[in-house]
Amino acid sequence: MERTIMAEPGSSFGEVHFGAVDLGDVRRDERLPKLVNEMLRHPGGTLPQKLPRCADLDAFYRLCDAEDVTHEAVMQPHRERSLQYLQTTDHFVLAIHDATELDYTTHATLVDDLGQIGNGNQRGYLVQNTLVVDPELNLVVGLANQILHVRPKVKKGETQTQRRQRESRESLLWLKGTREVPGRREVVDVCDRGADTFEFLEHEMHSGRTFVIRSTYDRNILVGHSPEGEQRHLHEYARTLPELGTLELAVAQKTIVNKPKRKGKKTKTIRTKRLARLSISAGPVQVAAPTSKNGNHGNDALPVWIVRVWETNPPLGEKALEWLLLTNHPIPSVTEALQVKTWYEWRWTIE
């Protein structure tokens, strides 16, 4: 599905999203939107490829050298616009959360400012993004938050209590990413499995927002939303729920092919699309608090719904698709279950 980027008639992307920037100098404020528009013409490649005119490239380097041109200052007008969209929407809009890495291993001058990334041999930033997407209008609005995180060096022998109290632990990035996101039911936080911590689930339950989080852990639960519910395990119970309906979905298919005889890898992976026939089910559960606390949270169980989307007959050699989604969106029928499934599908936009 093709996504459109938020703009306004008669205005350029740079003017709309960065026209209100404050970089400590009027000339800088006027220059940044123009450079953004130039980069938009060449979104891939290196800086010289994005800015082929020497004057533009030199202007960009001068901006980067200015002390007032910080990541926060550059992002501020764009973020405020995205947050305002969330504040005023009259229908469900998604705040999609995910992390990526920026690799600056080869930049020797930054070595003291970076943290470990990748397999441990690279240096850079872990970047937590919150991307606002309007599924009803098929619109990418922009970033509501972007956190540059540096992984700290942790002393050996750190206890669970010390780790829980450490403000630099990565599990807190999910909470920090929602810090300024409005607490409105129309705002849907959409997260992958990394967000499945009880601390974040509890945070979301009290946020006032709707959420969809892909489940990682087969947690202890009570079936239903009453205190007398049967004790079960989440994933095991979800796989016993009756089918509510079926659907078809285009999903990625991985094909391994042999490469011509030469040095290096002898095979390569080709990803294409295939049409998967899926089933969907849902049911109310209460997620029990873990007895061993890795985060700061209470002890009360959280009443949520579990939505399962799964493939019953995948093609030979393909792993069956299965999503186990936790949500606070009430699911009285298959219509609401399909809505939650659709919201999660949009998560791929941030990839």
C-alpha positions as a printed Julia matrix, in Angstrom:
351×3 Matrix{Float64}:
   0.0     0.0    0.0
   1.42    3.37  -1.01
   1.71    5.88   1.84
   1.58    9.63   1.28
   3.67   12.17   3.19
   1.97   15.01   5.01
   2.26   18.36   3.21
   0.07   21.36   2.36
  -1.08   22.83  -0.99
   1.23   25.61  -2.1
   3.92   24.8    0.47
   6.99   22.6    0.22
   7.73   19.74   2.61
  10.61   21.71   4.13
   8.42   24.77   4.76
   5.59   22.74   6.29
   7.72   20.67   8.66
  10.73   22.91   9.37
   9.55   26.43   8.53
   9.15   27.32  12.23
  12.62   26.12  13.23
  14.69   28.27  15.6
  18.42   27.74  15.06
  19.62   30.99  16.61
  20.02   32.84  13.3
  17.44   33.89  10.69
  19.71   32.79   7.85
  19.98   29.29   9.3
  16.22   29.16   9.86
  15.65   30.0    6.19
  18.36   27.69   4.91
  17.25   24.47   6.64
  13.83   24.06   4.87
  15.53   24.6    1.51
  18.16   21.97   2.24
  15.47   19.56   3.42
  13.68   19.99   0.07
  16.92   19.24  -1.78
  17.48   16.09   0.28
  13.91   14.97  -0.38
  14.76   14.77  -4.09
  17.53   12.27  -3.26
  16.41   10.41  -0.11
  19.05    7.69  -0.52
  22.82    7.83  -0.82
  25.55    9.95   0.73
  25.39   13.64   1.59
  27.2    14.66  -1.63
  24.61   12.62  -3.54
  21.74   14.24  -1.65
  23.22   17.72  -2.12
  25.03   17.65  -5.49
  25.52   21.44  -5.58
  28.71   22.38  -3.7
  27.05   25.52  -2.28
  24.26   23.44  -0.72
  26.66   20.86   0.68
  28.89   23.56   2.19
  25.81   25.28   3.68
  24.74   22.01   5.28
  28.18   21.45   6.81
  28.12   25.0    8.21
  24.75   24.27   9.79
  26.11   21.13  11.42
  29.07   23.09  12.82
  26.84   25.67  14.55
  26.33   25.09  18.29
  22.65   26.07  18.13
  21.91   23.46  15.46
  21.16   20.49  17.69
  19.12   17.36  17.05
  16.43   18.66  19.4
  16.27   22.11  17.77
  16.03   20.72  14.24
  13.3    18.22  15.18
  11.21   20.56  17.34
   8.81   22.08  14.73
   8.33   18.75  12.98
   7.61   16.96  16.28
   5.18   19.65  17.43
   3.25   19.31  14.19
   2.98   15.54  14.59
   1.91   15.84  18.24
  -0.71   18.45  17.33
  -2.16   16.02  14.8
  -2.54   13.43  17.55
  -4.11   16.0   19.85
  -6.84   17.02  17.4
  -7.72   13.82  15.52
 -11.35   12.71  15.59
 -10.58    9.13  14.47
  -8.0     6.46  15.31
  -4.43    7.47  14.44
  -1.38    5.28  15.04
   1.78    6.12  16.98
   4.15    3.37  15.8
   7.19    2.77  18.02
  10.41    1.02  17.02
  14.18    1.27  17.38
  17.0     1.3   14.85
  20.77    1.79  14.98
  23.01    4.53  13.58
  26.5     3.19  12.93
  29.33    5.73  13.28
  32.11    3.23  13.97
  34.47    4.8   11.44
  34.08    8.34  12.84
  37.06    8.54  15.19
  36.16   12.02  16.44
  32.88   10.67  17.9
  34.35    7.66  19.69
  33.81    9.11  23.17
  30.18   10.04  22.46
  28.97    6.69  21.16
  27.87    3.38  22.62
  27.99   -0.26  21.61
  25.68   -1.4   18.78
  25.35   -4.45  16.56
  27.36   -7.48  17.63
  29.42   -5.39  20.05
  32.17   -4.38  17.64
  30.36   -1.33  16.25
  29.8     2.09  17.81
  26.85    4.39  17.36
  23.41    5.39  18.62
  20.33    3.35  19.36
  17.44    5.46  18.01
  13.93    5.1   19.41
  11.37    6.47  16.93
   7.67    7.26  17.25
   6.11    7.58  13.8
   2.58    8.99  13.45
   0.48    7.34  10.72
  -3.16    7.98   9.83
  -4.5     4.68   8.43
  -7.88    6.18   7.52
  -6.26    8.77   5.23
  -3.32    6.51   4.25
  -1.02    9.27   5.5
   2.43    9.36   7.11
   2.23   12.41   9.38
   5.76   12.46  10.84
   7.82   11.76  13.93
   6.26   12.53  17.3
   9.48   11.59  19.06
  13.04   10.5   18.32
  15.44    9.58  21.11
  19.19    9.16  20.55
  20.32    6.63  23.14
  23.9     5.71  23.99
  24.35    2.28  25.52
  26.33    2.73  28.73
  29.07    0.49  30.02
  27.49   -1.55  32.79
  29.59   -2.85  35.65
  29.87   -6.6   35.92
  27.77   -8.11  38.66
  24.93   -5.59  38.41
  22.02   -6.85  40.51
  18.42   -6.96  39.37
  17.58   -4.13  41.77
  20.44   -1.98  40.47
  19.4    -2.62  36.89
  15.78   -1.76  37.65
  16.84    1.57  39.17
  19.23    2.46  36.33
  17.72    5.23  34.17
  19.83    4.22  31.16
  18.31    0.74  30.73
  16.92    0.24  27.24
  13.52   -1.06  28.32
  12.71    2.48  29.49
  12.98    3.78  25.92
   9.47    2.48  25.22
   8.1     4.6   28.06
  10.21    7.63  27.14
   9.05    7.38  23.53
   5.44    7.99  24.62
   6.27   10.79  27.06
   4.62   13.6   25.07
   2.11   11.51  23.12
  -1.43   12.67  24.07
  -3.4    10.42  26.4
  -6.4    10.02  24.11
  -8.29    6.86  23.19
  -8.02    7.82  19.49
  -4.22    7.49  19.68
  -3.1     3.88  19.17
   0.4     2.92  20.33
   1.61    0.08  18.05
   4.7    -1.86  19.14
   6.58   -5.01  18.25
   7.77   -7.68  20.67
  10.5    -5.56  22.25
   7.81   -3.56  24.06
   6.37   -6.62  25.8
   7.47   -5.79  29.33
   5.0    -5.73  32.21
   6.29   -2.27  33.1
   5.32   -0.9   29.68
   2.0    -2.79  29.59
   1.04   -1.25  32.93
   2.21    2.18  31.71
  -0.01    1.86  28.63
  -3.02    0.72  30.66
  -2.86    4.0   32.61
  -1.98    6.22  29.6
  -5.5     6.87  28.31
  -4.4     5.63  24.86
  -5.28    2.49  22.94
  -2.41    0.05  22.39
  -1.47   -3.0   20.32
   1.68   -4.84  21.45
   2.94   -8.07  19.96
   3.41  -10.62  22.72
   6.81  -12.16  23.38
   6.36  -13.98  26.66
   4.02  -16.83  27.53
   2.89  -15.02  30.68
   0.75  -16.27  33.54
  -2.85  -15.15  33.06
  -6.37  -15.47  34.39
  -8.94  -16.31  31.73
 -11.55  -13.57  31.36
 -11.81  -10.32  33.3
 -13.21  -11.65  36.59
 -11.09  -12.51  39.67
 -12.34  -16.11  39.52
 -10.79  -16.77  36.11
  -8.89  -19.99  35.45
  -5.1   -19.78  35.68
  -3.4   -20.5   32.37
  -0.42  -19.49  30.23
  -1.07  -16.77  27.66
   0.21  -18.35  24.44
  -1.07  -21.81  25.28
  -4.53  -20.41  26.05
  -4.6   -18.17  22.95
  -4.04  -21.21  20.74
  -7.21  -22.83  22.14
  -9.5   -19.89  21.3
 -12.14  -20.65  18.63
 -11.76  -19.16  15.19
 -13.83  -15.99  14.66
 -13.16  -15.63  10.94
 -10.68  -15.97   8.1
  -8.88  -13.52   5.84
  -6.19  -13.32   3.17
  -3.02  -11.26   3.55
   0.0   -10.62   1.31
   3.11  -11.61   3.3
   6.83  -11.9    2.58
   8.12  -15.16   1.14
  11.78  -16.13   1.45
  13.43  -18.05  -1.39
  17.01  -19.36  -1.26
  18.69  -19.67  -4.66
  22.14  -20.89  -5.66
  24.59  -18.25  -6.87
  27.01  -18.74  -9.77
  30.29  -20.35  -8.76
  32.53  -17.67  -7.3
  34.07  -16.63  -4.01
  31.87  -15.67  -1.06
  28.4   -16.92  -0.2
  27.11  -19.7   -2.42
  23.44  -18.79  -1.99
  21.35  -15.65  -1.83
  17.95  -14.87  -0.36
  15.18  -13.41  -2.5
  12.09  -12.0   -0.79
   8.83  -11.96  -2.73
   5.17  -11.76  -1.72
   2.73  -14.59  -1.3
  -0.94  -14.67  -0.37
  -1.51  -16.27   3.04
  -4.87  -17.55   4.24
  -5.2   -16.66   7.91
  -7.53  -17.33  10.8
  -8.27  -14.92  13.66
  -9.45  -15.38  17.23
  -9.63  -13.26  20.38
 -10.51  -13.4   24.05
 -10.31  -11.43  27.32
  -7.51  -12.25  29.78
  -5.78  -10.77  32.81
  -2.0   -10.65  32.59
  -0.46  -11.42  35.98
   2.41   -9.33  37.32
   5.74  -11.19  37.4
   7.03  -12.07  40.84
  10.59  -11.19  39.78
  10.54   -7.52  38.8
  12.8    -6.33  35.99
  10.99   -2.97  35.86
   9.13   -0.59  38.13
   5.49   -1.67  38.29
   2.72   -2.76  40.64
   1.35   -6.19  41.46
  -2.16   -5.95  40.01
  -3.14   -8.05  37.01
  -3.9    -6.15  33.79
  -7.25   -6.81  32.02
  -6.54   -6.92  28.27
  -7.55   -8.87  25.16
  -5.39  -11.33  23.29
  -5.8   -11.46  19.49
  -4.32  -14.37  17.61
  -3.74  -14.28  13.84
  -2.32  -17.47  12.4
  -1.73  -19.44   9.21
  -3.04  -22.99   9.24
  -1.52  -24.32   6.0
   1.68  -22.5    4.97
   3.45  -23.5    1.74
   6.09  -26.21   1.99
   9.28  -24.78   3.48
   7.61  -21.63   4.81
   7.21  -20.96   8.53
   3.57  -20.45   9.48
   2.73  -16.83  10.28
   1.45  -16.19  13.8
   0.8   -12.91  15.61
  -0.21  -12.84  19.27
  -1.33   -9.28  19.97
  -2.13   -7.73  23.35
  -4.56   -4.82  23.32
  -6.86   -2.78  25.55
  -9.25   -2.22  22.62
 -12.49   -4.07  23.55
 -13.22   -6.97  21.18
 -16.87   -8.02  21.31
 -16.8    -9.4   17.75
 -14.6   -10.33  14.81
 -14.89   -6.74  13.48
 -12.83   -5.34  16.35
 -10.36   -8.24  16.16
  -9.77   -7.45  12.48
  -9.32   -3.78  13.38
  -6.51   -4.65  15.81
  -4.91   -6.88  13.18
  -5.02   -4.05  10.64
  -3.46   -1.58  13.08
  -0.56   -3.97  13.66
  -0.07   -4.44   9.9
   0.75   -0.72   9.64
   3.76   -1.27  11.9
   5.76   -2.21   8.8
   5.64    1.47   7.77
   8.33    2.27  10.34
  10.57   -0.51   9.04
